[in-house]
Structure formats: C-alpha cells, structure tokens
Amino acid sequence: MPAMNAARARACFVAAFLALGALAAAGARADVYAAAVAHHGRSAEDLERDPIDHPAEVLRLSGIGPGMRVGDVLAAGGYYSELLSYIVGPRGHVIMLNNRASDYWSDNYWEKRLANRRLPNVEHRLIDLEHLPLADASLDAEILIKDYHDLYWVDPDRNSPWPKMNPAKVLDEMARVLKPGGILLLVDHSAKPGTGSADAGRLHRIDEAFARADFEKHGFEFVATSDVLRRPDDARDQLSYKPPALGKTDRFVMVFHKHG
C-alpha cells in the first residue's frame, strides 16, 4: 500500500510538472506579442497607431508565432511586417508582398523600414496579386489588413496605379501558397450588413458576412474572431480612410485556417 501511494504521488507530481510547463509555454507565447509592440526602436508613427490598431491583441488571436514564415499581403509601409519580424524571430521570415500601387501610396516607406538591415528576417517583394511569386504551400501564415475590400475596387481614374483584378483568383493564390492548416488573419473596415462588396469602392469598406463566406469558398475554414476593433458608434456610412471616420471605423477581425 505505501508503495502504491508513493507511485500515485510521483504520478501526480509529474502531471503537475507537465501542466506547469504547458502553462509556462502558453505564457511565453502570449508575451511575445506584447514584447513585439514594446520593442525598442519602433518609429513614433507606428507607436501612434498602436492604440487604434491594438496589434498585440490582433496578432495574439492569430496564433502566429516564432519560427514561422509569414506573408504580409499588401503590407504597404510595413507596420505589421515589423511586428511580425519580432514575433517570428531569427528562425522565422516575413515577406512584404506589395504591388506597385501599395508601394506608391505608402511612398515606398518599406525602404526606410528595412534600411541597413534593421529587420534582417524581413524582405520586400513586388508582386502581382493574381500570380504570387511563391511556391505552393510555402507559407505558415498570411495577413491581409484593411485591404481585402480593395480586391473589389475598380478605380475610375484611368491613370491609377491600382489594377483591376479578379478577387476569386487572388484568394485562390493566397490559398495556394499557404500550407494546409496554415493561418490567415483578416482585418477590414465594416460596411453595413447585407451590402456585400457594394461599398468597396464608394466607402472602402466591406460586409463582414460577405467576407467570411468569400474566404470559406476558397479553401479557408473560419476559426476565430474578436471584438477588439469594434466601434459601435460608427454608422458605417463614411469613407474609411479620411476624416471624420479615419481611425474611428468599426473593423472586423477574423482568423481562418486553410483546409487540409
């Protein structure tokens, strides 16, 4: 009997030790997001965005972590690319996937952000969204932040650098380059429910339910959402990127995994 009690005690000790280890690992993973936001050397412009974009909470929801290879789709100036650089660490890699319009409208800020190899695990690539220069299943994760609606936007300016594109083809390409089970983080400005993609050009917003269904049709499984960027006071009837709505829009946050 004493031997049996000793065996049970040892088993309980081992179980408790393993549980504590799992909790410590989870805590370390959670801390990497806050640590990225607090990282020394981030620009004043990026720091001003943090209270509006809540990047630690958004990226924590995604589950993107150390060692991953991540595509920042339409990264523009690279606000999220830099944060991802700190999160994935030296064994990970971040690819800024910008088309010509994204570079043009962000004044090629990526050059300043990556100058002098200050983010050695980040690279910039000039891309065509319908033909991504990446191998099949080569990414662990992708993020698409506040640009999904633009896939449905046709700029009436004939001299605009923004190309007309086939949204279905873009989503198929995003699915192609992501590993089975890979992560897709989506954030965008909310349009009024039931409007589909109708406000993608007029207001640069898109309907949340439409977005979810769109990605689900192209090989993605919805797994999580968050209200961290919700603004109930947003009537969703103003242009998203200019005052008075600038920085005050209701935004949806969704995480998908690629089927397989």
WOCORJO-V561800 format. One record per pair of residues at least 12 apart in sequence whose ideal C-beta (glycine too) atoms are under 10 Angstrom apart, sorted by sequence separation. I is the first residue (numbers start at 1). GAP is how many residues later the second one is. D is the distance in Angstrom with one decimal. If there is no record, write none. Layout:
i = <I:I>
gap = <GAP:GAP>
d = <D:D>
//
This chain:
i = <38:72:82:84:98:110:150:153:188:191:195:198:37:71:72:81:110:111:152:171:191:192:194:196:197:212:236:70:80:81:82:96:110:151:153:189:191:193:195:196:197:231:234:236:70:81:150:151:152:189:190:191:192:193:194:195:196:233:234:235:37:68:78:80:81:108:151:188:189:190:191:193:194:231:234:37:70:81:96:150:151:188:189:190:191:193:196:197:208:231:233:234:37:38:70:78:96:129:149:151:188:190:196:231:232:36:37:64:68:69:75:77:148:151:188:189:191:231:36:37:64:66:68:75:76:78:151:188:191:229:230:231:34:35:59:66:67:68:75:77:103:129:190:229:230:33:34:37:58:62:65:66:67:69:70:71:72:73:74:75:76:129:148:186:229:230:33:34:36:64:65:66:67:68:69:70:71:72:73:74:75:96:103:148:188:227:228:229:230:32:33:36:55:59:64:65:66:67:68:69:70:71:72:73:74:102:227:229:31:33:34:55:58:59:62:66:67:68:69:70:71:72:73:74:76:77:94:102:186:226:227:228:30:33:34:53:66:67:68:69:71:72:73:76:77:96:97:98:99:100:144:186:226:227:32:33:53:55:56:60:65:74:75:76:79:93:94:95:96:97:98:99:100:102:144:225:226:32:33:55:59:64:74:75:77:78:85:93:94:95:96:97:98:99:100:186:225:226:31:33:50:55:73:74:76:77:81:85:92:93:94:95:96:97:98:99:186:205:207:224:225:226:30:49:53:64:76:77:79:90:91:92:93:94:95:96:97:99:144:167:224:225:29:33:46:49:56:75:76:77:78:82:90:96:98:99:184:205:223:224:32:33:45:46:55:74:77:78:81:82:89:95:97:142:205:222:223:224:32:46:50:76:77:78:81:85:86:88:130:142:167:203:205:222:223:224:29:32:43:45:46:75:76:77:78:79:85:88:129:186:203:204:205:206:220:221:222:223:75:77:78:84:85:86:97:128:130:139:142:184:202:203:204:205:220:221:222:29:43:46:77:78:82:85:97:129:130:142:184:186:203:204:205:220:221:28:29:42:46:82:84:85:95:97:128:129:130:139:141:183:184:199:202:203:204:219:220:221:28:75:81:84:95:129:130:131:132:137:138:139:140:141:148:150:182:184:199:203:204:218:219:220:221:43:95:130:131:134:136:137:138:139:140:147:148:149:180:184:185:186:187:190:215:219:220:221:42:82:129:130:134:136:137:138:139:142:143:144:145:146:147:148:149:175:181:183:189:190:199:205:212:216:218:219:41:42:78:81:129:132:135:136:137:138:140:141:142:143:144:145:146:147:148:149:174:178:183:187:188:190:195:199:204:211:215:218:219:81:97:128:129:130:131:132:134:135:136:137:140:141:142:143:144:145:146:149:176:178:187:189:203:208:212:39:81:95:130:134:136:137:139:140:141:142:143:144:145:146:171:175:176:192:193:208:209:211:215:216:39:42:78:95:129:132:133:134:137:138:139:141:142:143:144:152:153:171:174:175:190:192:205:208:212:41:97:102:128:129:132:137:139:152:156:172:173:174:175:189:191:192:204:205:207:208:36:37:39:78:93:97:127:151:152:153:154:155:168:171:172:174:190:191:203:205:206:208:36:39:75:93:94:95:97:152:153:154:167:171:172:189:36:38:39:92:102:149:152:153:170:171:36:37:75:92:94:101:148:151:152:153:168:169:171:189:191:33:36:37:72:75:149:150:168:189:190:35:36:70:99:149:150:153:167:189:35:36:69:70:72:88:148:149:188:189:33:36:74:88:153:32:33:71:73:101:149:150:152:32:74:149:151:32:71:73:104:105:149:150:189:32:84:104:105:147:149:29:103:104:146:148:149:152:73:84:101:102:146:190:191:83:101:102:189:190:71:100:101:149:188:189:190:191:81:99:100:101:149:152:189:190:71:80:99:100:148:151:188:189:45:99:187:188:69:80:187:188:43:73:79:80:99:148:186:187:188:46:71:148:186:187:71:75:185:186:43:69:70:71:72:73:74:75:76:185:186:43:69:70:71:72:73:74:75:76:184:185:186:68:69:70:71:72:73:74:76:144:184:185:68:69:70:71:72:73:74:75:183:184:67:68:70:71:72:74:183:184:73:74:182:183:184:65:73:182:183:64:65:74:181:182:41:64:74:97:180:181:41:63:64:178:179:180:181:182:62:64:178:179:180:181:62:97:178:180:62:175:177:179:95:174:176:178:146:175:59:174:175:58:175:58:55:149:53:53:146:146:73:73:73:71:146:73:80:146:71:145:148:71:80:145:69:68:71:73:70:73:143:69:70:71:72:73:68:141:142:68:70:141:142:141:65:64:139:63:62:64:137:62:63:62:137:61:62:62:59:58:58:53:63:62:63:61:62:61:61:62:61:60:61:58:60:57:58:57:58:54:56:57:55:54:53:54:53:52:62:64:61:62:63:58:61:62:52:53:61:62:63:52:58:51:52:57:52:54:58:49:53:48:52:54>
gap = <12:12:12:12:12:12:12:12:12:12:12:12:13:13:13:13:13:13:13:13:13:13:13:13:13:13:13:14:14:14:14:14:14:14:14:14:14:14:14:14:14:14:14:14:15:15:15:15:15:15:15:15:15:15:15:15:15:15:15:15:16:16:16:16:16:16:16:16:16:16:16:16:16:16:16:17:17:17:17:17:17:17:17:17:17:17:17:17:17:17:17:17:18:18:18:18:18:18:18:18:18:18:18:18:18:19:19:19:19:19:19:19:19:19:19:19:19:19:20:20:20:20:20:20:20:20:20:20:20:20:20:20:21:21:21:21:21:21:21:21:21:21:21:21:21:22:22:22:22:22:22:22:22:22:22:22:22:22:22:22:22:22:22:22:22:22:23:23:23:23:23:23:23:23:23:23:23:23:23:23:23:23:23:23:23:23:23:23:23:24:24:24:24:24:24:24:24:24:24:24:24:24:24:24:24:24:24:24:25:25:25:25:25:25:25:25:25:25:25:25:25:25:25:25:25:25:25:25:25:25:25:25:26:26:26:26:26:26:26:26:26:26:26:26:26:26:26:26:26:26:26:26:26:26:27:27:27:27:27:27:27:27:27:27:27:27:27:27:27:27:27:27:27:27:27:27:27:28:28:28:28:28:28:28:28:28:28:28:28:28:28:28:28:28:28:28:28:28:29:29:29:29:29:29:29:29:29:29:29:29:29:29:29:29:29:29:29:29:29:29:29:29:30:30:30:30:30:30:30:30:30:30:30:30:30:30:30:30:30:30:30:30:31:31:31:31:31:31:31:31:31:31:31:31:31:31:31:31:31:31:32:32:32:32:32:32:32:32:32:32:32:32:32:32:32:32:32:32:33:33:33:33:33:33:33:33:33:33:33:33:33:33:33:33:33:33:34:34:34:34:34:34:34:34:34:34:34:34:34:34:34:34:34:34:34:34:34:34:35:35:35:35:35:35:35:35:35:35:35:35:35:35:35:35:35:35:35:36:36:36:36:36:36:36:36:36:36:36:36:36:36:36:36:36:36:37:37:37:37:37:37:37:37:37:37:37:37:37:37:37:37:37:37:37:37:37:37:37:38:38:38:38:38:38:38:38:38:38:38:38:38:38:38:38:38:38:38:38:38:38:38:38:38:39:39:39:39:39:39:39:39:39:39:39:39:39:39:39:39:39:39:39:39:39:39:39:40:40:40:40:40:40:40:40:40:40:40:40:40:40:40:40:40:40:40:40:40:40:40:40:40:40:40:40:41:41:41:41:41:41:41:41:41:41:41:41:41:41:41:41:41:41:41:41:41:41:41:41:41:41:41:41:41:41:41:41:41:42:42:42:42:42:42:42:42:42:42:42:42:42:42:42:42:42:42:42:42:42:42:42:42:42:42:43:43:43:43:43:43:43:43:43:43:43:43:43:43:43:43:43:43:43:43:43:43:43:43:43:44:44:44:44:44:44:44:44:44:44:44:44:44:44:44:44:44:44:44:44:44:44:44:44:44:45:45:45:45:45:45:45:45:45:45:45:45:45:45:45:45:45:45:45:45:45:46:46:46:46:46:46:46:46:46:46:46:46:46:46:46:46:46:46:46:46:46:46:47:47:47:47:47:47:47:47:47:47:47:47:47:47:48:48:48:48:48:48:48:48:48:48:49:49:49:49:49:49:49:49:49:49:49:49:49:49:49:50:50:50:50:50:50:50:50:50:50:51:51:51:51:51:51:51:51:51:52:52:52:52:52:52:52:52:52:52:53:53:53:53:53:54:54:54:54:54:54:54:54:55:55:55:55:56:56:56:56:56:56:56:56:57:57:57:57:57:57:58:58:58:58:58:58:58:59:59:59:59:59:59:59:60:60:60:60:60:61:61:61:61:61:61:61:61:62:62:62:62:62:62:62:62:63:63:63:63:63:63:63:63:64:64:64:64:65:65:65:65:66:66:66:66:66:66:66:66:66:67:67:67:67:67:68:68:68:68:69:69:69:69:69:69:69:69:69:69:69:70:70:70:70:70:70:70:70:70:70:70:70:71:71:71:71:71:71:71:71:71:71:71:72:72:72:72:72:72:72:72:72:72:73:73:73:73:73:73:73:73:74:74:74:74:74:75:75:75:75:76:76:76:76:76:77:77:77:77:77:77:78:78:78:78:78:78:78:78:79:79:79:79:79:79:80:80:80:80:81:81:81:81:82:82:82:82:83:83:84:84:84:85:85:87:90:91:92:93:94:95:97:100:101:103:103:104:105:105:106:106:106:107:107:108:110:111:111:111:112:112:112:113:113:113:113:113:114:114:114:115:115:116:116:117:118:119:119:120:121:121:121:122:122:123:123:124:124:125:126:127:129:134:160:161:161:162:162:163:164:164:165:166:167:168:168:169:170:171:171:172:172:172:173:174:175:175:176:177:191:191:192:192:192:193:193:193:194:194:194:194:194:195:195:196:196:196:197:197:197:198:198:199:199:199>
d = <9.7:6.4:8.5:9.6:6.8:8.8:7.2:9.3:9.6:6.6:4.9:9.2:6.1:9.7:9.8:5.4:9.7:8.0:9.0:9.6:9.3:8.3:6.7:8.7:6.2:8.8:7.8:5.3:8.9:8.5:9.8:5.7:4.8:6.2:9.8:7.8:3.9:6.2:9.7:4.6:8.8:9.3:6.3:6.2:9.2:5.0:9.0:8.6:5.7:6.4:6.2:5.3:7.2:7.4:7.9:7.7:9.5:7.7:5.4:9.0:9.9:8.5:8.8:9.3:9.7:9.3:4.1:9.2:4.3:7.7:4.8:6.6:8.7:9.7:4.0:9.3:8.4:9.8:8.6:9.5:9.1:7.5:7.2:7.6:7.9:9.2:9.5:8.3:8.9:6.0:8.3:8.8:5.9:8.8:6.1:5.6:8.2:9.8:9.8:9.5:5.6:5.7:9.3:6.3:7.1:7.7:4.8:9.7:8.1:7.7:8.6:9.1:8.7:5.4:9.6:10.0:8.2:4.3:7.1:9.7:6.8:9.9:5.0:8.5:8.5:8.8:7.9:8.0:9.4:8.4:5.7:7.5:9.9:8.8:7.8:7.0:6.5:9.1:3.9:9.3:8.3:9.7:9.3:7.5:7.5:7.7:5.0:8.8:8.8:9.8:6.7:6.0:6.7:9.8:7.0:9.6:6.2:9.2:9.0:6.5:6.8:7.5:9.3:9.8:3.9:8.1:4.2:9.5:7.4:6.1:7.3:4.6:9.0:8.9:6.5:7.3:7.9:6.8:9.1:6.9:5.7:9.8:7.0:9.1:6.4:9.8:8.9:7.4:8.9:9.3:7.7:9.9:7.8:6.5:7.2:8.8:8.9:4.4:5.0:4.8:5.1:5.0:5.2:5.0:6.4:9.2:9.9:5.7:9.7:8.7:10.0:6.9:9.5:7.5:9.5:6.6:5.0:8.1:8.0:7.2:8.4:6.4:8.8:7.1:9.7:9.0:7.7:9.1:6.7:10.0:8.9:6.5:9.1:5.1:8.3:7.7:6.1:9.2:8.8:7.6:5.3:8.7:9.7:5.2:9.2:6.6:9.9:6.6:10.0:6.8:9.6:8.7:8.8:7.9:8.9:4.4:8.6:9.9:8.4:9.5:8.3:8.8:7.1:8.0:9.6:9.8:6.2:7.7:6.9:8.5:7.4:7.1:9.3:9.6:9.7:7.1:4.5:8.6:9.3:5.5:6.5:8.9:4.9:9.5:9.3:8.1:9.5:5.4:4.5:5.7:4.4:5.8:6.4:5.9:9.2:9.8:6.1:8.4:9.7:9.3:9.4:9.6:9.3:10.0:7.0:4.2:7.7:9.6:6.1:7.7:7.5:7.9:6.8:8.8:6.8:6.7:6.9:9.6:9.5:8.5:5.2:8.4:6.3:6.1:9.8:9.8:4.0:7.7:9.1:7.9:8.4:9.8:7.5:9.8:5.9:9.6:4.9:6.1:7.6:7.9:7.3:7.2:8.4:8.9:9.0:9.9:9.7:8.5:9.6:8.5:6.8:6.3:6.2:9.4:9.9:9.9:7.0:6.5:8.5:4.2:9.4:9.2:8.5:9.2:9.9:9.6:3.4:5.1:7.2:9.2:7.5:9.2:8.1:5.9:9.1:6.4:5.3:8.7:6.8:5.6:9.6:7.4:6.2:9.8:8.7:9.3:8.7:6.6:8.7:9.4:9.3:7.7:9.0:7.7:6.3:9.3:8.4:6.8:9.6:8.3:9.7:9.9:7.9:9.7:9.1:8.8:4.6:9.3:8.1:9.0:7.2:10.0:8.5:9.8:9.4:9.8:5.6:5.3:7.1:8.3:4.6:9.5:8.5:9.3:6.9:8.0:5.9:9.0:7.7:9.8:9.9:6.9:6.2:5.4:9.7:6.0:8.5:5.8:9.0:7.0:6.6:7.5:8.9:5.5:8.5:5.9:6.4:5.9:5.8:9.7:5.4:4.5:9.9:3.8:5.1:9.7:8.1:9.3:8.4:6.1:9.0:4.9:9.7:8.2:8.7:9.3:9.7:9.8:7.6:10.0:9.6:8.2:7.9:6.2:5.8:9.1:7.0:7.6:9.2:9.5:7.5:7.8:9.4:9.3:9.8:8.7:8.7:9.8:9.3:5.3:7.9:8.8:6.1:9.4:9.5:9.8:8.8:9.5:9.1:9.6:9.9:5.9:5.6:8.5:7.6:4.8:9.8:8.6:9.9:7.8:5.6:5.2:6.0:9.7:8.3:5.6:9.5:9.5:9.5:9.7:9.5:9.1:7.8:5.9:7.0:9.5:6.8:7.3:8.2:5.9:9.8:5.7:7.1:8.3:6.5:7.4:8.5:7.2:7.6:9.6:9.1:4.8:6.7:8.7:9.3:8.7:9.5:8.5:9.6:9.1:8.6:7.8:9.5:5.2:9.2:8.4:8.2:5.6:4.6:4.8:9.1:6.6:6.9:7.5:9.0:5.9:7.3:7.6:7.3:8.0:5.9:7.6:9.4:10.0:8.7:8.6:10.0:9.9:9.8:8.6:8.6:9.2:9.6:7.1:5.4:9.8:8.0:9.5:9.8:9.6:9.7:8.9:7.0:7.4:8.2:7.1:9.2:4.6:5.5:3.9:5.1:4.3:5.4:4.7:5.7:7.9:9.9:8.6:6.8:10.0:8.5:9.2:6.3:8.2:8.5:9.5:6.3:4.2:9.1:6.8:6.2:6.8:7.2:7.3:7.9:7.6:7.9:6.3:6.7:5.4:8.7:8.5:8.8:9.4:9.4:7.1:9.9:9.4:8.0:9.1:7.4:7.8:6.8:7.4:9.2:9.3:10.0:9.7:9.0:7.2:9.1:7.9:8.0:8.8:8.8:6.6:7.7:4.1:7.3:4.9:7.4:4.3:8.5:10.0:8.5:7.8:9.2:8.5:5.4:7.8:9.6:4.0:8.2:9.9:9.5:9.0:6.7:8.8:5.8:7.4:9.3:8.9:9.3:9.8:8.3:6.8:8.9:7.9:9.4:10.0:9.5:8.5:8.8:9.9:8.9:7.8:8.4:7.9:5.8:8.5:5.7:9.1:9.5:9.4:8.9:7.8:4.7:5.0:9.2:9.4:9.7:9.4:9.6:9.3:4.9:6.4:7.4:4.0:7.8:8.2:7.9:9.4:9.8:8.3:9.2:7.3:3.8:4.5:9.1:8.1:8.1:8.6:7.9:9.7:9.6:8.7:9.7:7.8:7.3:9.2:8.1:9.7:8.1:9.9:9.2:8.2:3.9:9.9:8.6:9.7:7.9:7.0:7.0:9.5:9.1:6.9:5.0:9.9:10.0:4.3:8.9:7.1:9.3:4.0:8.4:9.6:9.7:9.6:9.6:8.7:8.8:8.5:8.9:8.3:9.2:9.9:9.2:8.8:9.6:7.7:6.6:9.1:8.7:8.7:8.7:7.3:7.0:5.4:7.8:5.8:9.0:9.2:9.5:7.7:9.6:7.7:6.1:9.2:8.3:8.1:8.6:4.9:8.5:9.5:3.9:9.6:8.7:9.0:8.6:6.4:9.4:9.4:8.6:7.4:7.4:8.9:9.9:7.0:9.4:9.9:4.0:8.9:4.6:4.4:8.0:5.2:4.4:9.9:9.3:7.4:6.2:9.9:9.0:8.2:8.8:7.2:8.3:9.3:5.7:5.4:7.1:6.0:8.2:8.2:6.3:9.1:6.4:8.4:9.0:7.1:5.7:6.3:9.6:5.8:7.1:8.9:9.6:9.9:8.3:9.9:9.2:8.4:7.8:5.2:8.8:9.2:8.8:8.7:7.4:7.9:4.9:8.4:7.7:4.7:8.7:6.9:6.6:9.2:9.6:5.7:9.5:9.7:8.8:7.8:7.5:8.1:5.5:6.5:7.4:7.8:6.7:6.7:8.3:9.1:8.4:5.7:6.9:8.4:5.1:4.6:4.5:5.5:4.6:7.8:7.9:9.5:7.1:8.1:4.0:7.7:6.9:7.5:8.5:8.4:8.7:9.1:6.6:4.3:8.2:5.5:7.0:9.1:7.9:4.1:7.6:7.3:7.2:8.8:9.2:6.3:7.0:8.9:8.9:6.7:8.2:7.7:8.9:7.4:5.6:4.7:7.4:4.8:9.4:9.6:8.7:6.3:9.9:8.1:9.5:9.5:9.9:5.8:8.4:8.8:6.9:7.7:9.0:6.9:7.1:6.4:9.8:9.4:4.6:3.0:7.2:9.6:9.7:8.2:9.8:10.0:9.5:9.4:10.0:5.9:8.3:9.0:8.5:9.0:9.6:8.4:9.5:8.2:8.4:9.1:7.9:8.5:8.8:9.7:6.7:8.1:8.9:9.8:9.0:7.3:6.9:9.3:9.9:8.1:9.3:9.6:8.9:9.9:9.8:9.2:9.6:9.9:9.9:9.5:8.4:9.7:9.8:9.8:9.1:9.7:9.4:8.1:9.3:9.7:9.2:9.8:9.5:6.0:9.5:5.9:5.6:7.1:8.7:8.5:8.9:4.2:8.8:7.6:9.6:9.9:7.4:7.2:6.5:8.4:8.9:9.8:8.3:9.7:8.2:5.7:8.0:9.8:5.0:9.1:7.9:7.0:9.6:6.8:6.5:4.6:7.3:8.9:9.6:8.6:10.0:4.9:9.4:6.4:7.5:8.6:9.0:9.6:6.6:9.8:7.3:9.4:9.1:5.4:9.5:9.2:5.9:9.8:9.2:5.1:5.8:9.4:8.4:8.6:9.6:9.8:9.4:8.7:8.7:9.6:9.6:9.1>
//
